Amino acid sequence: MIEFILLSILNLVLLYLMIFALRKILPLTEFEPLALPKGSIRALITLLIILPVPYIVIKRIEVPGEYWIAVIGIITYYFGTRFFEGKFSIEK
């Protein structure tokens, strides 16, 4: 259990460092990623993770519990960001 916690912390630190490095390398622009409409990348990532779920359920394939945690996390992130998008703006 302790190894899992340490690996999780290490993953978070590496993710933070990667984001920090990418922000230094790539300048922030007002363009959306891949020149797609706003929210497209979020929707694409959600679809890539969610689409295998019906197949897994129908075929009764044994998958690790981490996959289901990822599925639930992605669903909540997708709908949570859509729900709160623009509701808590600091601009006046």
Secondary structure, 3 states (H helix, E strand, C coil): CHHHHHHHHHHHHHHHHHHHHHHHHCCCCCCCHHHCCCCHHHHHHHHHHHCHHHHHHHHCCCCCHHHHHHHHHHHHHHHHHHHHCCCCCCCC
